[in-house]
Amino acid sequence: MEVCYQLPVLPLDRPVPKHVLSRRGAISFSSSSSLFGAPDPRQLSQRRGAISYDSSDQTALYIRMLGACVVFKQLFARDVRVRSQVGFEPERRSSHPYLCIDFRTLHTRLSCVSTSASSGPERRVHRLLSFQRYLHSSRLLRGVPQQIPLHILDEDYTGQARCMLEKVGNWNFDIFLFDKLTNGNSLITLTFHLLNQYGLVELFRLDMVKLWRFLVMVQEDYHSDNPYHNAVHAADVTQAMYCYLREPLLAKSLTSYDILLGILAAATHDLDHPGVNQPFLIKTDHYLATLYRNTSVLENHHWKSAVGLFRETGLFSHLPAEDSLSMERELGSLILATDISRQNDYLSRFRVHLDQEDLCLSNYSHRHFILQMALKCADICNPCRPWELSKQWSERVTEEFFQQGDIEKKHKLEVSPLCDRQKNTVGNIQIGFITYVAEPLFAEWARFSDTRLSQTMLGHMGLNKASWSGLQQEQTPVSEEAEASIAGTDTEGAAVRRDSTTATATGGTSSKEIPQGSSES
């Protein structure tokens, strides 16, 4: 976004000095012109940021680039006015700004807040920020230094990262190692590589600067403090989506446009995820739940957040308006498909197509449906990864569940299913998720695409389920108590199917607990 700064208007009886120089990237001011008399040798030249000026020139405007909070507020306020004129305000900046700070403020109503004119602009600024950006900006405004160490990677690390990208289509791809080798930039690096590998950057005439800015902002809007729903999960889903796009049936049928949508949907499918699930937002009366009428709350927010970034960066501004709007709608259709509460609907429709053998991938609507199913598989594919990777994802998503449960206990709310760390374990949650969510989905995917990859995924899933069962038996002696625990797990699994309360047990994407979570959604 280019911003033009306007010099202050001088008094009418004082002509504009001809010596004011303006350069791209820097602005210099001098007061030595004869219009103001001879310069005083005692006057010292000063410099603020990228702008030089003479201390005697009282009309000189200096702006400290990247540091003036007031200027940033003005720019954001200007941005709000411009967007309101076109009837659009990026959804990603409408995130509840306090969710990650203090749970009690979830109940705060705007009517309870002072409506003084002085606080109005600042409140609008905060509402425009995503969860993550609000936290960063608030630290800046409060003067609290961010404890983010900067690690400079040498050529050995970057070289290893490049070697890993050469095998990005391998199902055993270790996204955790790749994230370390890229200094925490796995989502940016991976997504950019895939878009470039398919030739989509050139084909769709994407501006490299806008694309890079878009990917950076996408990664920043994932919450790094979420154990599971963070940028690494998004990168993992994107890599899995790439593996599915390379399957023979899809590779020979999908168009470049389909591939672009698939990759972007995978990268943004959990954008600005707060680390809690939909039931939590509903029972705490979160404004997002009201906005979307308690229906696919998180998925709608992820979609609108992605659209906000499209428009803010102007990534597709060179396309006809009708084409860019169509792309936004279809992206939303893909992201909304990850809602675990609609799992049975999509699975039933998939089974009907497979039973009737009427899928025709030359038909756009059928191709789009397969993309939806591919993204759903990529979103909850953690149980299908090798044990070393699957176990890490299982522990992460379970910890995110338990953190939500701790918050609910602290504030005397009913603890959501699978979120009580005293009543659940990683093993029983995973066994229930695999049994009632993952196995049915991947069995149908294997019917559709009976390839080596599909068989590999089913094999890993079976071994992982057996491994969790073995760990459960080691931790709990075989007894009536153990049998009751297993029965409870089965009941929870059924609930997952029944009311969307389980989705994320394995690493969901849409919410914290398995329910809305499929978190994988």
C-alpha positions in Angstrom: 0.0 0.0 0.0 1.5 3.3 -1.1 0.9 6.2 1.2 1.6 9.8 0.2 2.5 12.2 3.1 1.5 15.8 2.6 3.7 18.6 3.7 2.1 21.1 6.2 0.6 24.1 4.6 2.7 27.2 5.1 1.2 30.6 5.9 0.1 32.6 2.9 2.7 35.4 3.6 5.5 32.8 3.6 6.3 31.3 0.2 7.1 27.6 -0.1 10.9 27.2 0.0 12.4 25.9 -3.2 15.1 24.0 -1.4 12.8 21.4 0.0 13.9 18.2 -1.6 11.9 15.0 -1.9 13.4 11.7 -2.8 11.9 8.2 -3.1 12.6 6.5 0.2 13.9 9.6 2.0 13.1 13.2 2.5 15.6 16.0 3.2 14.9 19.4 4.5 17.3 22.4 4.7 16.8 26.0 5.9 19.7 27.6 4.1 17.6 29.3 1.4 17.8 33.0 1.1 14.1 33.1 1.6 14.7 32.6 5.2 18.0 34.5 5.5 21.5 33.2 5.9 21.9 29.9 7.8 23.1 30.1 11.4 26.3 28.1 11.8 25.2 27.2 15.3 22.2 25.4 13.8 22.8 21.6 13.8 21.5 19.3 11.2 19.3 16.6 12.7 18.1 13.3 11.4 15.1 11.2 12.3 14.7 7.8 10.7 15.2 8.4 6.9 14.4 12.2 7.1 17.0 15.0 7.6 16.0 18.5 8.5 17.5 21.6 10.0 16.6 22.4 13.6 15.8 26.0 12.6 13.0 25.1 10.2 10.0 25.0 12.4 7.7 24.0 9.5 9.6 20.9 8.5 7.6 17.7 8.8 9.4 14.7 10.0 8.0 11.2 10.4 9.9 8.5 12.0 9.3 5.5 9.7 8.3 2.3 11.3 8.2 3.9 14.7 5.5 6.6 15.0 2.5 4.9 16.6 0.4 8.0 16.0 1.1 7.9 12.3 0.2 4.2 12.2 -3.1 5.0 13.9 -3.9 7.7 11.4 -3.0 5.3 8.5 -5.2 2.6 9.9 -8.1 5.1 10.5 -7.6 6.3 6.9 -7.7 2.6 5.8 -11.0 2.1 7.6 -12.6 5.1 5.9 -11.5 3.9 2.5 -12.7 0.4 3.0 -16.0 1.6 4.4 -16.6 3.6 1.2 -16.4 0.4 -0.8 -18.5 -1.5 1.7 -15.8 -3.9 2.8 -13.8 -4.3 6.0 -11.3 -7.2 6.2 -12.8 -9.9 8.4 -9.3 -11.0 9.7 -9.0 -7.6 11.4 -12.4 -8.1 13.1 -11.1 -10.7 15.5 -11.9 -10.4 19.2 -8.8 -8.5 20.4 -8.8 -9.7 23.9 -9.4 -13.5 23.6 -5.8 -14.4 24.1 -5.3 -11.8 26.9 -8.1 -12.2 29.5 -11.0 -14.6 29.2 -13.3 -12.4 31.3 -13.3 -9.7 28.7 -15.1 -12.1 26.3 -18.3 -11.0 28.2 -17.6 -7.3 27.7 -20.2 -5.4 25.7 -19.4 -2.4 23.6 -22.3 -0.7 25.4 -20.3 -1.0 28.6 -17.3 0.7 27.1 -16.8 4.4 27.1 -18.0 6.0 23.9 -16.0 9.1 24.2 -14.8 10.6 20.9 -11.2 10.4 21.9 -11.3 6.6 22.3 -13.4 6.0 19.1 -10.6 5.9 16.5 -8.4 3.8 18.7 -11.2 1.2 19.2 -11.7 1.0 15.5 -8.1 0.4 15.0 -8.1 -2.5 17.5 -11.2 -4.1 15.8 -9.3 -4.1 12.5 -6.5 -6.2 14.0 -6.4 -10.0 14.1 -5.8 -11.7 17.4 -2.1 -12.0 16.7 -1.6 -8.5 15.3 -3.4 -7.0 18.2 -1.1 -8.6 20.7 1.9 -7.4 18.7 0.6 -3.9 18.4 -0.4 -3.7 22.0 3.1 -4.7 23.1 4.5 -1.9 20.9 2.1 0.7 22.2 2.8 -0.4 25.8 6.5 -0.3 25.2 7.0 -3.9 26.2 9.9 -5.4 24.2 9.0 -8.6 22.4 10.9 -11.6 23.5 11.5 -12.9 20.0 15.1 -14.0 19.5 16.5 -13.6 16.0 18.3 -16.6 14.7 20.5 -16.2 11.7 20.7 -19.4 9.7 23.9 -20.2 7.8 24.1 -21.9 4.4 24.0 -25.3 5.9 20.5 -24.8 7.1 19.2 -23.2 4.0 20.8 -25.8 1.9 19.1 -28.6 3.9 15.8 -26.8 3.5 16.2 -26.7 -0.3 17.0 -30.4 -0.3 13.8 -31.1 1.7 11.8 -29.1 -0.8 13.0 -31.5 -3.5 11.2 -34.2 -1.7 8.1 -32.2 -0.8 5.8 -34.8 -2.4 7.0 -37.5 0.0 4.4 -38.5 2.5 7.1 -38.9 5.2 8.0 -35.2 4.9 9.0 -33.9 8.3 7.3 -30.5 8.6 8.7 -29.9 12.1 12.3 -30.3 10.8 11.5 -28.1 7.8 10.1 -25.4 10.1 13.4 -25.4 12.0 15.5 -25.2 8.9 13.5 -22.3 7.6 13.7 -20.4 11.0 9.9 -20.8 11.6 9.0 -19.8 8.0 7.8 -23.1 6.8 4.4 -21.9 5.6 5.8 -19.0 3.6 8.6 -21.1 2.1 6.5 -24.1 1.3 3.6 -22.3 -0.2 5.8 -20.0 -2.3 7.7 -23.0 -3.6 4.6 -24.9 -4.6 3.0 -22.0 -6.4 6.2 -21.4 -8.3 6.7 -25.1 -9.0 3.3 -25.3 -10.7 4.1 -22.1 -12.7 1.1 -20.4 -11.1 3.0 -17.2 -10.3 3.7 -16.6 -14.0 0.5 -18.0 -15.3 -1.7 -15.8 -13.2 0.7 -12.9 -13.4 1.1 -12.6 -9.7 3.2 -9.7 -8.5 6.1 -11.2 -6.5 6.1 -8.4 -4.0 2.4 -8.7 -3.3 2.6 -12.5 -3.2 5.4 -12.4 -0.7 3.6 -9.8 1.4 0.5 -11.9 1.3 2.3 -15.1 2.5 4.1 -13.2 5.3 0.8 -11.8 6.6 -0.9 -15.2 6.4 1.9 -16.7 8.5 1.7 -13.8 11.0 -2.0 -14.2 11.4 -1.6 -17.8 12.7 -1.1 -17.8 16.4 2.3 -19.1 17.3 1.3 -19.7 20.9 -1.4 -22.3 19.9 0.0 -25.8 20.5 -1.8 -27.1 17.4 -3.6 -24.5 15.3 -0.6 -22.6 14.2 1.4 -21.9 11.0 3.2 -25.2 11.2 -0.2 -27.0 11.0 -1.2 -24.9 8.0 2.1 -25.8 6.3 1.6 -29.5 7.1 -1.9 -29.4 5.6 -0.6 -27.6 2.5 2.1 -30.3 2.0 -0.6 -33.0 2.4 -2.8 -31.2 -0.1 0.1 -31.2 -2.6 0.5 -35.0 -2.2 -3.2 -35.4 -3.0 -3.0 -33.1 -6.0 -0.3 -35.3 -7.4 -2.5 -38.4 -7.3 -3.1 -39.7 -10.9 -6.9 -39.1 -11.0 -6.4 -35.5 -9.9 -3.2 -34.7 -11.6 -4.6 -35.4 -15.1 -7.9 -33.7 -14.4 -7.3 -30.5 -12.3 -6.8 -27.2 -14.0 -4.2 -24.6 -12.9 -7.1 -22.6 -11.4 -8.1 -25.7 -9.3 -4.6 -26.2 -8.1 -4.2 -22.5 -7.2 -7.4 -22.7 -5.2 -6.4 -25.9 -3.5 -3.0 -24.6 -2.3 -4.3 -21.2 -1.1 -7.2 -22.9 0.7 -4.9 -25.3 2.5 -2.5 -22.4 3.5 -5.4 -20.2 4.9 -7.9 -22.8 6.1 -7.3 -22.0 9.8 -6.3 -18.4 9.5 -6.4 -16.4 12.8 -7.6 -19.5 14.7 -8.0 -18.5 18.4 -7.1 -21.9 19.8 -10.6 -22.7 21.2 -13.5 -24.4 19.5 -16.9 -23.2 18.3 -18.9 -24.4 21.4 -16.5 -22.3 23.5 -17.2 -19.2 21.5 -20.9 -19.8 21.6 -21.2 -20.3 25.4 -18.9 -17.3 26.1 -21.1 -15.2 23.8 -18.3 -14.3 21.5 -19.2 -11.7 18.8 -18.1 -14.1 16.0 -20.6 -16.6 17.1 -23.3 -13.9 16.9 -22.0 -12.7 13.6 -22.3 -16.1 12.0 -25.3 -17.3 13.9 -23.5 -20.1 15.6 -22.9 -21.9 12.3 -19.4 -22.8 11.0 -18.2 -19.9 13.1 -14.5 -20.6 12.9 -14.6 -21.7 9.2 -16.4 -18.5 8.2 -13.9 -16.5 10.1 -10.9 -18.2 8.4 -12.5 -17.7 5.0 -13.2 -14.0 5.6 -9.8 -13.5 7.0 -8.2 -14.9 3.9 -10.4 -12.6 1.7 -9.3 -9.7 3.8 -5.7 -10.4 3.0 -6.4 -10.8 -0.7 -7.9 -7.4 -0.8 -5.5 -5.7 1.5 -2.4 -6.9 -0.5 -4.2 -6.6 -3.8 -2.9 -10.0 -4.8 -5.6 -10.5 -7.5 -6.4 -6.8 -8.1 -5.2 -7.1 -11.7 -7.9 -9.7 -12.5 -11.4 -8.6 -13.6 -13.6 -7.9 -10.5 -16.0 -10.8 -11.4 -13.1 -13.3 -11.5 -11.6 -12.2 -8.2 -15.1 -12.4 -6.5 -15.6 -15.8 -8.0 -12.3 -16.9 -6.6 -13.1 -15.6 -3.2 -16.4 -17.5 -3.1 -14.9 -20.8 -4.2 -12.1 -20.4 -1.7 -14.8 -20.1 0.9 -16.5 -23.2 -0.3 -13.3 -25.2 0.2 -12.6 -23.8 3.7 -16.1 -24.3 4.9 -15.9 -27.9 3.9 -13.4 -28.4 6.8 -16.2 -27.9 9.3 -16.2 -31.2 11.2 -19.8 -30.8 12.2 -20.7 -31.4 8.5 -18.5 -34.4 8.2 -21.3 -36.9 7.7 -22.9 -34.8 5.0 -19.8 -34.7 2.9 -19.0 -38.3 3.6 -22.5 -39.5 2.6 -22.4 -37.5 -0.6 -19.0 -39.0 -1.4 -20.2 -42.5 -0.8 -23.2 -42.0 -3.1 -20.9 -40.8 -5.9 -18.6 -43.7 -5.5 -21.5 -46.2 -5.3 -23.0 -44.9 -8.5 -19.7 -44.4 -10.1 -20.9 -41.1 -11.5 -17.9 -38.8 -10.7 -16.8 -37.0 -13.8 -13.7 -34.9 -13.2 -14.2 -33.1 -16.5 -17.2 -31.5 -14.7 -16.2 -28.4 -12.7 -18.6 -29.0 -9.9 -17.3 -32.6 -9.4 -13.7 -31.4 -9.5 -14.6 -28.8 -6.9 -16.2 -31.4 -4.7 -13.1 -33.6 -4.9 -11.0 -30.6 -3.9 -13.3 -30.3 -0.9 -12.7 -33.9 0.1 -9.0 -33.6 -0.5 -8.8 -30.6 1.8 -10.8 -32.4 4.5 -8.4 -35.4 4.2 -5.4 -33.1 4.4 -6.9 -31.3 7.4 -7.2 -34.5 9.5 -4.4 -36.6 8.0 -2.3 -36.6 11.2 -3.3 -40.2 12.2 -2.1 -41.3 8.7 1.4 -40.0 9.1 4.3 -42.1 10.4 4.2 -42.7 14.1 7.0 -40.2 15.0 5.1 -37.4 13.3 1.6 -38.5 14.2 2.4 -38.8 17.9 3.7 -35.2 18.0 0.5 -33.8 16.4 -1.7 -35.9 18.7 0.1 -34.5 21.8 -0.2 -31.0 20.4 -3.9 -31.1 19.7 -4.7 -32.8 23.0 -2.7 -30.1 24.9 -4.8 -27.5 23.1 -8.0 -29.2 24.2 -6.7 -29.4 27.8 -5.8 -25.7 27.8 -9.3 -24.9 26.8 -10.6 -27.1 29.6 -8.4 -25.4 32.1 -9.9 -22.0 31.1 -13.4 -23.4 31.4 -12.6 -24.8 34.9 -11.0 -21.6 36.0 -14.1 -19.6 35.1 -16.6 -22.3 36.3 -17.9 -23.1 32.9 -19.0 -26.6 31.8 -15.9 -28.3 30.5 -16.2 -29.3 26.9 -15.9 -33.0 25.8 -12.3 -34.2 25.6 -11.0 -31.1 27.3 -10.7 -32.4 30.8 -7.1 -33.5 31.4 -8.2 -35.4 34.5 -10.7 -37.6 32.6 -9.0 -38.0 29.2 -5.7 -39.1 27.8 -4.0 -38.6 24.5 -4.5 -42.3 23.7 -8.3 -42.5 24.3 -8.9 -39.3 22.4 -6.9 -40.5 19.4 -8.5 -44.0 19.4 -11.9 -42.4 19.3 -11.0 -39.9 16.7 -9.4 -42.5 14.4 -12.3 -44.9 14.8 -15.2 -42.6 14.2 -13.7 -39.8 12.1 -10.5 -40.7 10.3 -11.1 -44.3 9.3 -14.5 -43.7 7.6 -13.1 -40.8 5.6 -9.9 -42.3 4.4 -11.6 -45.6 3.6 -13.8 -43.8 1.1 -10.8 -41.8 -0.2 -9.0 -45.0 -0.9 -12.0 -46.2 -2.9 -11.8 -43.1 -5.0 -8.1 -43.1 -5.4 -6.7 -46.6 -4.9 -3.0 -45.8 -5.0 0.1 -46.5 -3.1 -0.3 -43.3 -1.1 -3.8 -44.3 0.0 -2.7 -47.7 1.1 0.3 -46.2 2.9 -2.0 -43.8 4.8 -4.4 -46.6 5.8 -1.4 -48.7 6.9 0.0 -45.9 9.1 -3.4 -45.3 10.6 -3.9 -48.9 11.6 -0.4 -49.1 13.2 -0.9 -45.8 15.0 -4.2 -46.9 16.4 -2.6 -50.1 17.6 0.2 -48.1 19.2 -2.2 -45.9 21.1 -4.1 -49.0 22.3 -0.8 -50.5 23.5 0.1 -47.4 25.4 -3.3 -47.3 27.0 -3.0 -50.8 28.2 0.4 -50.1 29.7 -0.9 -47.0 31.5 -4.1 -48.6 32.8 -4.2 -52.2 34.0 -6.8 -54.4 32.4 -9.7 -54.1 34.8 -13.3 -53.1 35.1 -12.1 -49.6 35.4 -10.1 -49.8 32.2 -13.2 -51.3 30.4 -15.3 -48.4 31.6 -12.7 -46.0 30.3 -12.7 -47.6 26.9 -16.5 -47.6 26.8 -16.4 -43.9 27.6 -14.0 -43.3 24.8 -16.4 -45.1 22.4 -19.2 -42.9 23.6 -17.2 -39.8 23.1 -16.3 -40.9 19.6 -20.0 -41.4 18.8 -20.6 -37.9 20.1 -18.0 -36.6 17.7 -19.9 -38.1 14.8 -23.2 -37.0 16.2 -22.7 -33.4 17.1 -19.5 -32.3 15.7 -17.9 -32.4 19.0 -14.9 -34.3 18.2 -13.3 -33.2 15.2 -9.9 -32.3 16.2 -8.7 -35.1 18.2 -6.0 -35.8 15.8 -5.0 -32.5 14.9 -7.8 -30.6 13.7 -8.0 -27.3 12.3 -10.9 -25.5 13.3 -11.2 -25.6 16.8 -9.8 -26.7 20.0 -11.7 -29.7 20.9 -12.6 -32.6 18.8 -16.0 -31.3 18.4 -15.6 -28.4 16.3 -12.4 -29.1 16.1 -11.8 -31.5 14.0 -9.8 -28.8 14.7 -8.7 -30.1 11.8 -11.2 -28.3 10.3 
